[in-house]
Amino acid sequence: MGFPRRSTGPQRQPSYDLGRIAPLWDTRIQSGFYTAFGRVDELVADDDDALAIIGPGEQVHLEFDAALPPLAQGWTRRFVLETHGWAKDMDLYTRDGDSIGPLPVTGKDVARRDRLNNKYNTRFASGR
């Protein structure tokens, strides 16, 4: 956990060196309940209103079996991760930017959303 060293490559493309992690960064934290550390498979398995809530310097680690045929010599393969999520910053013009809430809702299975959010989003941060 921490902040990877960032550099800028050609065409201002950012690059992050996960081998050089700094534990601190000049950032503020929104107040509210963040997802507890550990496995959250059930929380992120479906496109619903249940959310994995991560703060600055945190990450969600995903692994999957990519049982695919070998590539021809000189070829490379890239994976695209398509997600359904939400990002909220602390910009001056962001409504309620100092806190995680209110969380977005679409109205999908409210009981399931509440059960999963209450089970996994238990790590409170008071903000700073």
N, CA, C and O atoms as a GROMACS GRO file, in nm:
protein
  512
    1MET      N    1   0.084  -0.116   0.000
    1MET     CA    2   0.000   0.000   0.000
    1MET      C    3   0.089   0.123   0.000
    1MET      O    4   0.188   0.129   0.073
    2GLY      N    5   0.055   0.220  -0.079
    2GLY     CA    6   0.133   0.343  -0.088
    2GLY      C    7   0.120   0.401  -0.227
    2GLY      O    8   0.028   0.368  -0.302
    3PHE      N    9   0.212   0.489  -0.259
    3PHE     CA   10   0.206   0.563  -0.384
    3PHE      C   11   0.326   0.530  -0.470
    3PHE      O   12   0.439   0.558  -0.431
    4PRO      N   13   0.303   0.469  -0.590
    4PRO     CA   14   0.415   0.437  -0.678
    4PRO      C   15   0.476   0.563  -0.736
    4PRO      O   16   0.408   0.664  -0.758
    5ARG      N   17   0.608   0.556  -0.761
    5ARG     CA   18   0.677   0.670  -0.822
    5ARG      C   19   0.619   0.692  -0.961
    5ARG      O   20   0.607   0.599  -1.040
    6ARG      N   21   0.584   0.816  -0.989
    6ARG     CA   22   0.522   0.850  -1.116
    6ARG      C   23   0.621   0.925  -1.204
    6ARG      O   24   0.694   1.012  -1.156
    7SER      N   25   0.624   0.889  -1.330
    7SER     CA   26   0.703   0.963  -1.428
    7SER      C   27   0.615   0.981  -1.551
    7SER      O   28   0.512   0.915  -1.567
    8THR      N   29   0.657   1.071  -1.637
    8THR     CA   30   0.580   1.100  -1.757
    8THR      C   31   0.659   1.057  -1.878
    8THR      O   32   0.774   1.097  -1.897
    9GLY      N   33   0.595   0.976  -1.962
    9GLY     CA   34   0.661   0.926  -2.081
    9GLY      C   35   0.624   1.006  -2.205
    9GLY      O   36   0.574   1.118  -2.194
   10PRO      N   37   0.646   0.948  -2.322
   10PRO     CA   38   0.613   1.016  -2.447
   10PRO      C   39   0.465   1.053  -2.452
   10PRO      O   40   0.380   0.979  -2.402
   11GLN      N   41   0.436   1.166  -2.510
   11GLN     CA   42   0.300   1.218  -2.523
   11GLN      C   43   0.233   1.233  -2.387
   11GLN      O   44   0.111   1.219  -2.374
   12ARG      N   45   0.313   1.261  -2.285
   12ARG     CA   46   0.267   1.284  -2.148
   12ARG      C   47   0.195   1.165  -2.087
   12ARG      O   48   0.114   1.180  -1.995
   13GLN      N   49   0.223   1.045  -2.139
   13GLN     CA   50   0.162   0.924  -2.085
   13GLN      C   51   0.224   0.895  -1.949
   13GLN      O   52   0.346   0.884  -1.938
   14PRO      N   53   0.142   0.880  -1.843
   14PRO     CA   54   0.198   0.853  -1.711
   14PRO      C   55   0.248   0.710  -1.700
   14PRO      O   56   0.194   0.619  -1.762
   15SER      N   57   0.352   0.693  -1.621
   15SER     CA   58   0.406   0.561  -1.592
   15SER      C   59   0.426   0.551  -1.441
   15SER      O   60   0.471   0.647  -1.378
   16TYR      N   61   0.392   0.438  -1.384
   16TYR     CA   62   0.401   0.420  -1.239
   16TYR      C   63   0.493   0.303  -1.210
   16TYR      O   64   0.474   0.194  -1.263
   17ASP      N   65   0.592   0.326  -1.124
   17ASP     CA   66   0.689   0.224  -1.086
   17ASP      C   67   0.645   0.161  -0.956
   17ASP      O   68   0.668   0.217  -0.848
   18LEU      N   69   0.579   0.045  -0.964
   18LEU     CA   70   0.529  -0.024  -0.845
   18LEU      C   71   0.641  -0.080  -0.759
   18LEU      O   72   0.616  -0.125  -0.647
   19GLY      N   73   0.763  -0.080  -0.809
   19GLY     CA   74   0.878  -0.125  -0.731
   19GLY      C   75   0.931  -0.016  -0.639
   19GLY      O   76   1.013  -0.043  -0.551
   20ARG      N   77   0.885   0.106  -0.658
   20ARG     CA   78   0.929   0.219  -0.576
   20ARG      C   79   0.806   0.286  -0.514
   20ARG      O   80   0.749   0.379  -0.571
   21ILE      N   81   0.767   0.236  -0.398
   21ILE     CA   82   0.646   0.282  -0.331
   21ILE      C   83   0.682   0.375  -0.215
   21ILE      O   84   0.768   0.343  -0.133
   22ALA      N   85   0.616   0.489  -0.210
   22ALA     CA   86   0.631   0.582  -0.098
   22ALA      C   87   0.508   0.568  -0.008
   22ALA      O   88   0.396   0.564  -0.059
   23PRO      N   89   0.526   0.560   0.124
   23PRO     CA   90   0.412   0.540   0.212
   23PRO      C   91   0.324   0.664   0.228
   23PRO      O   92   0.208   0.652   0.269
   24LEU      N   93   0.376   0.780   0.197
   24LEU     CA   94   0.301   0.904   0.217
   24LEU      C   95   0.295   0.985   0.090
   24LEU      O   96   0.380   0.971   0.001
   25TRP      N   97   0.195   1.069   0.082
   25TRP     CA   98   0.179   1.157  -0.032
   25TRP      C   99   0.104   1.279   0.016
   25TRP      O  100   0.032   1.271   0.116
   26ASP      N  101   0.117   1.388  -0.051
   26ASP     CA  102   0.050   1.511  -0.012
   26ASP      C  103  -0.095   1.507  -0.060
   26ASP      O  104  -0.127   1.560  -0.166
   27THR      N  105  -0.179   1.443   0.017
   27THR     CA  106  -0.319   1.429  -0.020
   27THR      C  107  -0.407   1.431   0.103
   27THR      O  108  -0.361   1.407   0.214
   28ARG      N  109  -0.532   1.460   0.083
   28ARG     CA  110  -0.630   1.455   0.190
   28ARG      C  111  -0.719   1.334   0.171
   28ARG      O  112  -0.729   1.279   0.061
   29ILE      N  113  -0.783   1.292   0.279
   29ILE     CA  114  -0.869   1.175   0.276
   29ILE      C  115  -1.011   1.218   0.307
   29ILE      O  116  -1.035   1.293   0.401
   30GLN      N  117  -1.105   1.170   0.229
   30GLN     CA  118  -1.246   1.199   0.254
   30GLN      C  119  -1.293   1.120   0.376
   30GLN      O  120  -1.250   1.007   0.397
   31SER      N  121  -1.382   1.179   0.455
   31SER     CA  122  -1.434   1.107   0.571
   31SER      C  123  -1.542   1.009   0.526
   31SER      O  124  -1.616   1.035   0.431
   32GLY      N  125  -1.548   0.896   0.595
   32GLY     CA  126  -1.649   0.796   0.565
   32GLY      C  127  -1.595   0.656   0.580
   32GLY      O  128  -1.483   0.636   0.627
   33PHE      N  129  -1.675   0.561   0.539
   33PHE     CA  130  -1.640   0.420   0.554
   33PHE      C  131  -1.578   0.367   0.425
   33PHE      O  132  -1.637   0.372   0.317
   34TYR      N  133  -1.456   0.315   0.439
   34TYR     CA  134  -1.381   0.254   0.329
   34TYR      C  135  -1.391   0.102   0.341
   34TYR      O  136  -1.425   0.050   0.447
   35THR      N  137  -1.361   0.034   0.233
   35THR     CA  138  -1.366  -0.112   0.232
   35THR      C  139  -1.253  -0.168   0.316
   35THR      O  140  -1.139  -0.125   0.306
   36ALA      N  141  -1.287  -0.266   0.400
   36ALA     CA  142  -1.188  -0.334   0.484
   36ALA      C  143  -1.087  -0.404   0.395
   36ALA      O  144  -1.120  -0.450   0.286
   37PHE      N  145  -0.962  -0.413   0.442
   37PHE     CA  146  -0.858  -0.482   0.366
   37PHE      C  147  -0.887  -0.632   0.364
   37PHE      O  148  -0.937  -0.688   0.462
   38GLY      N  149  -0.854  -0.696   0.255
   38GLY     CA  150  -0.875  -0.840   0.241
   38GLY      C  151  -0.958  -0.869   0.117
   38GLY      O  152  -0.983  -0.781   0.034
   39ARG      N  153  -1.000  -0.993   0.106
   39ARG     CA  154  -1.075  -1.038  -0.011
   39ARG      C  155  -1.214  -0.973  -0.014
   39ARG      O  156  -1.284  -0.968   0.088
   40VAL      N  157  -1.252  -0.925  -0.130
   40VAL     CA  158  -1.382  -0.861  -0.148
   40VAL      C  159  -1.452  -0.914  -0.273
   40VAL      O  160  -1.527  -0.841  -0.338
   41ASP      N  161  -1.427  -1.039  -0.306
   41ASP     CA  162  -1.482  -1.099  -0.428
   41ASP      C  163  -1.632  -1.075  -0.440
   41ASP      O  164  -1.681  -1.033  -0.545
   42GLU      N  165  -1.704  -1.103  -0.333
   42GLU     CA  166  -1.850  -1.089  -0.334
   42GLU      C  167  -1.892  -0.944  -0.361
   42GLU      O  168  -1.993  -0.919  -0.426
   43LEU      N  169  -1.814  -0.851  -0.311
   43LEU     CA  170  -1.846  -0.709  -0.325
   43LEU      C  171  -1.829  -0.659  -0.468
   43LEU      O  172  -1.905  -0.573  -0.513
   44VAL      N  173  -1.731  -0.711  -0.540
   44VAL     CA  174  -1.701  -0.661  -0.675
   44VAL      C  175  -1.745  -0.756  -0.786
   44VAL      O  176  -1.714  -0.733  -0.903
   45ALA      N  177  -1.817  -0.862  -0.751
   45ALA     CA  178  -1.852  -0.964  -0.850
   45ALA      C  179  -1.957  -0.919  -0.951
   45ALA      O  180  -1.956  -0.964  -1.066
   46ASP      N  181  -2.047  -0.830  -0.911
   46ASP     CA  182  -2.158  -0.794  -0.999
   46ASP      C  183  -2.166  -0.644  -1.020
   46ASP      O  184  -2.116  -0.564  -0.941
   47ASP      N  185  -2.231  -0.607  -1.129
   47ASP     CA  186  -2.260  -0.467  -1.158
   47ASP      C  187  -2.386  -0.429  -1.082
   47ASP      O  188  -2.499  -0.449  -1.128
   48ASP      N  189  -2.364  -0.375  -0.963
   48ASP     CA  190  -2.475  -0.336  -0.877
   48ASP      C  191  -2.434  -0.210  -0.800
   48ASP      O  192  -2.333  -0.148  -0.834
   49ASP      N  193  -2.509  -0.173  -0.702
   49ASP     CA  194  -2.478  -0.052  -0.627
   49ASP      C  195  -2.384  -0.075  -0.509
   49ASP      O  196  -2.350   0.020  -0.439
   50ALA      N  197  -2.340  -0.199  -0.487
   50ALA     CA  198  -2.242  -0.226  -0.382
   50ALA      C  199  -2.105  -0.182  -0.434
   50ALA      O  200  -2.071  -0.208  -0.549
   51LEU      N  201  -2.027  -0.115  -0.349
   51LEU     CA  202  -1.902  -0.054  -0.395
   51LEU      C  203  -1.782  -0.094  -0.311
   51LEU      O  204  -1.791  -0.102  -0.188
   52ALA      N  205  -1.669  -0.119  -0.377
   52ALA     CA  206  -1.540  -0.127  -0.308
   52ALA      C  207  -1.490   0.017  -0.301
   52ALA      O  208  -1.463   0.079  -0.404
   53ILE      N  209  -1.477   0.068  -0.181
   53ILE     CA  210  -1.439   0.207  -0.162
   53ILE      C  211  -1.295   0.212  -0.118
   53ILE      O  212  -1.261   0.166  -0.009
   54ILE      N  213  -1.208   0.267  -0.203
   54ILE     CA  214  -1.066   0.273  -0.174
   54ILE      C  215  -1.021   0.418  -0.164
   54ILE      O  216  -1.077   0.506  -0.229
   55GLY      N  217  -0.920   0.440  -0.082
   55GLY     CA  218  -0.870   0.574  -0.061
   55GLY      C  219  -0.737   0.596  -0.132
   55GLY      O  220  -0.688   0.507  -0.202
   56PRO      N  221  -0.679   0.711  -0.113
   56PRO     CA  222  -0.551   0.744  -0.176
   56PRO      C  223  -0.442   0.642  -0.140
   56PRO      O  224  -0.424   0.608  -0.023
   57GLY      N  225  -0.372   0.594  -0.240
   57GLY     CA  226  -0.262   0.499  -0.219
   57GLY      C  227  -0.308   0.356  -0.203
   57GLY      O  228  -0.224   0.268  -0.180
   58GLU      N  229  -0.436   0.329  -0.215
   58GLU     CA  230  -0.488   0.193  -0.200
   58GLU      C  231  -0.520   0.138  -0.338
   58GLU      O  232  -0.523   0.211  -0.437
   59GLN      N  233  -0.543   0.006  -0.343
   59GLN     CA  234  -0.572  -0.056  -0.471
   59GLN      C  235  -0.661  -0.177  -0.453
   59GLN      O  236  -0.673  -0.231  -0.343
   60VAL      N  237  -0.723  -0.218  -0.561
   60VAL     CA  238  -0.794  -0.346  -0.568
   60VAL      C  239  -0.708  -0.435  -0.656
   60VAL      O  240  -0.679  -0.401  -0.770
   61HIS      N  241  -0.667  -0.548  -0.601
   61HIS     CA  242  -0.581  -0.643  -0.674
   61HIS      C  243  -0.670  -0.750  -0.737
   61HIS      O  244  -0.745  -0.818  -0.666
   62LEU      N  245  -0.662  -0.765  -0.868
   62LEU     CA  246  -0.742  -0.863  -0.940
   62LEU      C  247  -0.653  -0.967  -1.006
   62LEU      O  248  -0.546  -0.934  -1.058
   63GLU      N  249  -0.696  -1.091  -1.003
   63GLU     CA  250  -0.627  -1.198  -1.075
   63GLU      C  251  -0.732  -1.279  -1.150
   63GLU      O  252  -0.844  -1.295  -1.102
   64PHE      N  253  -0.694  -1.328  -1.267
   64PHE     CA  254  -0.786  -1.410  -1.344
   64PHE      C  255  -0.705  -1.505  -1.430
   64PHE      O  256  -0.589  -1.479  -1.461
   65ASP      N  257  -0.767  -1.615  -1.468
   65ASP     CA  258  -0.704  -1.715  -1.553
   65ASP      C  259  -0.723  -1.672  -1.698
   65ASP      O  260  -0.836  -1.663  -1.745
   66ALA      N  261  -0.614  -1.648  -1.767
   66ALA     CA  262  -0.620  -1.609  -1.907
   66ALA      C  263  -0.570  -1.725  -1.993
   66ALA      O  264  -0.466  -1.716  -2.057
   67ALA      N  265  -0.645  -1.832  -1.992
   67ALA     CA  266  -0.608  -1.951  -2.067
   67ALA      C  267  -0.630  -1.926  -2.215
   67ALA      O  268  -0.735  -1.960  -2.270
   68LEU      N  269  -0.530  -1.868  -2.278
   68LEU     CA  270  -0.539  -1.833  -2.419
   68LEU      C  271  -0.424  -1.898  -2.494
   68LEU      O  272  -0.321  -1.929  -2.434
   69PRO      N  273  -0.439  -1.919  -2.624
   69PRO     CA  274  -0.330  -1.979  -2.702
   69PRO      C  275  -0.208  -1.886  -2.707
   69PRO      O  276  -0.222  -1.764  -2.697
   70PRO      N  277  -0.090  -1.943  -2.722
   70PRO     CA  278   0.030  -1.860  -2.733
   70PRO      C  279   0.022  -1.768  -2.855
   70PRO      O  280  -0.045  -1.798  -2.953
   71LEU      N  281   0.092  -1.656  -2.845
   71LEU     CA  282   0.094  -1.559  -2.955
   71LEU      C  283   0.208  -1.588  -3.051
   71LEU      O  284   0.306  -1.654  -3.017
   72ALA      N  285   0.191  -1.539  -3.170
   72ALA     CA  286   0.298  -1.550  -3.269
   72ALA      C  287   0.418  -1.467  -3.224
   72ALA      O  288   0.402  -1.370  -3.151
   73GLN      N  289   0.535  -1.506  -3.266
   73GLN     CA  290   0.657  -1.434  -3.228
   73GLN      C  291   0.647  -1.286  -3.267
   73GLN      O  292   0.610  -1.253  -3.379
   74GLY      N  293   0.680  -1.200  -3.171
   74GLY     CA  294   0.677  -1.057  -3.195
   74GLY      C  295   0.544  -0.991  -3.162
   74GLY      O  296   0.533  -0.868  -3.161
   75TRP      N  297   0.444  -1.070  -3.135
   75TRP     CA  298   0.313  -1.016  -3.100
   75TRP      C  299   0.307  -0.993  -2.949
   75TRP      O  300   0.381  -1.054  -2.872
   76THR      N  301   0.219  -0.904  -2.909
   76THR     CA  302   0.192  -0.884  -2.767
   76THR      C  303   0.041  -0.887  -2.746
   76THR      O  304  -0.037  -0.866  -2.839
   77ARG      N  305   0.004  -0.914  -2.625
   77ARG     CA  306  -0.138  -0.918  -2.590
   77ARG      C  307  -0.164  -0.817  -2.481
   77ARG      O  308  -0.085  -0.805  -2.387
   78ARG      N  309  -0.272  -0.745  -2.492
   78ARG     CA  310  -0.314  -0.649  -2.389
   78ARG      C  311  -0.455  -0.684  -2.345
   78ARG      O  312  -0.537  -0.733  -2.423
   79PHE      N  313  -0.480  -0.658  -2.219
   79PHE     CA  314  -0.612  -0.682  -2.163
   79PHE      C  315  -0.676  -0.548  -2.130
   79PHE      O  316  -0.608  -0.455  -2.086
   80VAL      N  317  -0.803  -0.540  -2.151
   80VAL     CA  318  -0.879  -0.420  -2.117
   80VAL      C  319  -0.972  -0.457  -2.002
   80VAL      O  320  -1.052  -0.550  -2.012
   81LEU      N  321  -0.960  -0.384  -1.894
   81LEU     CA  322  -1.047  -0.406  -1.779
   81LEU      C  323  -1.163  -0.308  -1.789
   81LEU      O  324  -1.146  -0.187  -1.776
   82GLU      N  325  -1.281  -0.362  -1.810
   82GLU     CA  326  -1.400  -0.277  -1.816
   82GLU      C  327  -1.466  -0.281  -1.679
   82GLU      O  328  -1.498  -0.389  -1.628
   83THR      N  329  -1.486  -0.166  -1.621
   83THR     CA  330  -1.543  -0.160  -1.487
   83THR      C  331  -1.670  -0.076  -1.486
   83THR      O  332  -1.696   0.003  -1.577
   84HIS      N  333  -1.745  -0.096  -1.383
   84HIS     CA  334  -1.862  -0.014  -1.355
   84HIS      C  335  -1.835   0.045  -1.218
   84HIS      O  336  -1.838  -0.026  -1.118
   85GLY      N  337  -1.808   0.172  -1.214
   85GLY     CA  338  -1.770   0.231  -1.087
   85GLY      C  339  -1.800   0.378  -1.083
   85GLY      O  340  -1.875   0.432  -1.164
   86TRP      N  341  -1.738   0.440  -0.988
   86TRP     CA  342  -1.766   0.580  -0.960
   86TRP      C  343  -1.642   0.637  -0.895
   86TRP      O  344  -1.578   0.570  -0.814
   87ALA      N  345  -1.609   0.758  -0.929
   87ALA     CA  346  -1.494   0.826  -0.868
   87ALA      C  347  -1.542   0.960  -0.814
   87ALA      O  348  -1.616   1.033  -0.880
   88LYS      N  349  -1.498   0.991  -0.694
   88LYS     CA  350  -1.536   1.118  -0.633
   88LYS      C  351  -1.409   1.182  -0.578
   88LYS      O  352  -1.334   1.120  -0.503
   89ASP      N  353  -1.386   1.306  -0.616
   89ASP     CA  354  -1.267   1.374  -0.569
   89ASP      C  355  -1.305   1.484  -0.470
   89ASP      O  356  -1.422   1.501  -0.436
   90MET      N  357  -1.205   1.556  -0.425
   90MET     CA  358  -1.227   1.664  -0.328
   90MET      C  359  -1.212   1.800  -0.395
   90MET      O  360  -1.174   1.897  -0.329
   91ASP      N  361  -1.240   1.807  -0.523
   91ASP     CA  362  -1.231   1.932  -0.597
   91ASP      C  363  -1.324   2.036  -0.534
   91ASP      O  364  -1.428   2.002  -0.477
   92LEU      N  365  -1.287   2.159  -0.545
   92LEU     CA  366  -1.365   2.268  -0.489
   92LEU      C  367  -1.511   2.264  -0.534
   92LEU      O  368  -1.600   2.303  -0.459
   93TYR      N  369  -1.535   2.218  -0.655
   93TYR     CA  370  -1.670   2.219  -0.711
   93TYR      C  371  -1.742   2.084  -0.699
   93TYR      O  372  -1.850   2.067  -0.756
   94THR      N  373  -1.685   1.990  -0.626
   94THR     CA  374  -1.748   1.861  -0.605
   94THR      C  375  -1.843   1.872  -0.486
   94THR      O  376  -1.801   1.906  -0.375
   95ARG      N  377  -1.968   1.842  -0.509
   95ARG     CA  378  -2.066   1.847  -0.399
   95ARG      C  379  -2.031   1.741  -0.296
   95ARG      O  380  -2.005   1.626  -0.331
   96ASP      N  381  -2.030   1.778  -0.169
   96ASP     CA  382  -1.998   1.688  -0.058
   96ASP      C  383  -1.860   1.625  -0.076
   96ASP      O  384  -1.841   1.509  -0.041
   97GLY      N  385  -1.765   1.698  -0.130
   97GLY     CA  386  -1.633   1.645  -0.160
   97GLY      C  387  -1.551   1.606  -0.039
   97GLY      O  388  -1.455   1.530  -0.053
   98ASP      N  389  -1.586   1.654   0.080
   98ASP     CA  390  -1.510   1.618   0.200
   98ASP      C  391  -1.548   1.481   0.256
   98ASP      O  392  -1.482   1.431   0.346
   99SER      N  393  -1.655   1.421   0.203
   99SER     CA  394  -1.698   1.291   0.255
   99SER      C  395  -1.724   1.194   0.140
   99SER      O  396  -1.746   1.235   0.026
  100ILE      N  397  -1.721   1.067   0.174
  100ILE     CA  398  -1.747   0.963   0.074
  100ILE      C  399  -1.893   0.968   0.030
  100ILE      O  400  -1.924   0.951  -0.088
  101GLY      N  401  -1.981   0.990   0.124
  101GLY     CA  402  -2.123   0.992   0.093
  101GLY      C  403  -2.166   1.126   0.039
  101GLY      O  404  -2.092   1.224   0.049
  102PRO      N  405  -2.281   1.133  -0.018
  102PRO     CA  406  -2.371   1.020  -0.040
  102PRO      C  407  -2.322   0.932  -0.155
  102PRO      O  408  -2.264   0.981  -0.252
  103LEU      N  409  -2.345   0.803  -0.142
  103LEU     CA  410  -2.305   0.709  -0.246
  103LEU      C  411  -2.406   0.712  -0.360
  103LEU      O  412  -2.524   0.736  -0.338
  104PRO      N  413  -2.360   0.688  -0.483
  104PRO     CA  414  -2.453   0.687  -0.596
  104PRO      C  415  -2.542   0.564  -0.590
  104PRO      O  416  -2.501   0.460  -0.539
  105VAL      N  417  -2.659   0.574  -0.641
  105VAL     CA  418  -2.752   0.461  -0.644
  105VAL      C  419  -2.823   0.457  -0.779
  105VAL      O  420  -2.851   0.560  -0.840
  106THR      N  421  -2.852   0.336  -0.823
  106THR     CA  422  -2.930   0.318  -0.945
  106THR      C  423  -3.063   0.252  -0.915
  106THR      O  424  -3.151   0.247  -1.000
  107GLY      N  425  -3.077   0.201  -0.792
  107GLY     CA  426  -3.201   0.135  -0.754
  107GLY      C  427  -3.198  -0.015  -0.772
  107GLY      O  428  -3.299  -0.082  -0.752
  108LYS      N  429  -3.082  -0.071  -0.810
  108LYS     CA  430  -3.068  -0.215  -0.827
  108LYS      C  431  -3.058  -0.282  -0.690
  108LYS      O  432  -2.973  -0.243  -0.610
  109ASP      N  433  -3.140  -0.376  -0.661
  109ASP     CA  434  -3.137  -0.462  -0.542
  109ASP      C  435  -3.080  -0.392  -0.418
  109ASP      O  436  -2.968  -0.418  -0.376
  110VAL      N  437  -3.158  -0.304  -0.363
  110VAL     CA  438  -3.117  -0.220  -0.250
  110VAL      C  439  -3.078  -0.305  -0.130
  110VAL      O  440  -2.982  -0.273  -0.061
  111ALA      N  441  -3.152  -0.413  -0.103
  111ALA     CA  442  -3.122  -0.498   0.013
  111ALA      C  443  -2.983  -0.562  -0.001
  111ALA      O  444  -2.907  -0.568   0.095
  112ARG      N  445  -2.950  -0.609  -0.121
  112ARG     CA  446  -2.818  -0.670  -0.145
  112ARG      C  447  -2.709  -0.564  -0.131
  112ARG      O  448  -2.607  -0.589  -0.067
  113ARG      N  449  -2.730  -0.447  -0.189
  113ARG     CA  450  -2.634  -0.338  -0.178
  113ARG      C  451  -2.606  -0.305  -0.032
  113ARG      O  452  -2.490  -0.296   0.008
  114ASP      N  453  -2.710  -0.287   0.046
  114ASP     CA  454  -2.692  -0.251   0.187
  114ASP      C  455  -2.621  -0.362   0.263
  114ASP      O  456  -2.534  -0.333   0.346
  115ARG      N  457  -2.656  -0.488   0.237
  115ARG     CA  458  -2.591  -0.601   0.306
  115ARG      C  459  -2.442  -0.604   0.274
  115ARG      O  460  -2.360  -0.619   0.365
  116LEU      N  461  -2.406  -0.590   0.147
  116LEU     CA  462  -2.264  -0.596   0.109
  116LEU      C  463  -2.188  -0.474   0.158
  116LEU      O  464  -2.077  -0.488   0.210
  117ASN      N  465  -2.244  -0.354   0.143
  117ASN     CA  466  -2.174  -0.235   0.192
  117ASN      C  467  -2.154  -0.241   0.342
  117ASN      O  468  -2.049  -0.202   0.392
  118ASN      N  469  -2.254  -0.290   0.417
  118ASN     CA  470  -2.239  -0.301   0.562
  118ASN      C  471  -2.140  -0.409   0.603
  118ASN      O  472  -2.074  -0.398   0.706
  119LYS      N  473  -2.128  -0.513   0.523
  119LYS     CA  474  -2.034  -0.622   0.554
  119LYS      C  475  -1.890  -0.583   0.525
  119LYS      O  476  -1.801  -0.616   0.604
  120TYR      N  477  -1.864  -0.513   0.416
  120TYR     CA  478  -1.727  -0.486   0.371
  120TYR      C  479  -1.678  -0.344   0.397
  120TYR      O  480  -1.559  -0.324   0.419
  121ASN      N  481  -1.765  -0.247   0.395
  121ASN     CA  482  -1.722  -0.108   0.408
  121ASN      C  483  -1.731  -0.064   0.554
  121ASN      O  484  -1.822   0.007   0.595
  122THR      N  485  -1.632  -0.111   0.631
  122THR     CA  486  -1.634  -0.097   0.777
  122THR      C  487  -1.516  -0.017   0.832
  122THR      O  488  -1.507   0.004   0.952
  123ARG      N  489  -1.426   0.025   0.747
  123ARG     CA  490  -1.302   0.093   0.792
  123ARG      C  491  -1.325   0.243   0.786
  123ARG      O  492  -1.323   0.303   0.679
  124PHE      N  493  -1.347   0.303   0.901
  124PHE     CA  494  -1.381   0.445   0.906
  124PHE      C  495  -1.256   0.532   0.905
  124PHE      O  496  -1.159   0.505   0.976
  125ALA      N  497  -1.261   0.637   0.826
  125ALA     CA  498  -1.156   0.739   0.825
  125ALA      C  499  -1.224   0.873   0.850
  125ALA      O  500  -1.325   0.904   0.787
  126SER      N  501  -1.169   0.950   0.942
  126SER     CA  502  -1.234   1.076   0.980
  126SER      C  503  -1.205   1.190   0.883
  126SER      O  504  -1.260   1.299   0.898
  127GLY      N  505  -1.120   1.166   0.787
  127GLY     CA  506  -1.084   1.271   0.692
  127GLY      C  507  -0.976   1.361   0.749
  127GLY      O  508  -0.962   1.373   0.871
  128ARG      N  509  -0.900   1.424   0.660
  128ARG     CA  510  -0.796   1.518   0.702
  128ARG      C  511  -0.751   1.600   0.585
  128ARG      O  512  -0.663   1.685   0.600
   0.00000   0.00000   0.00000
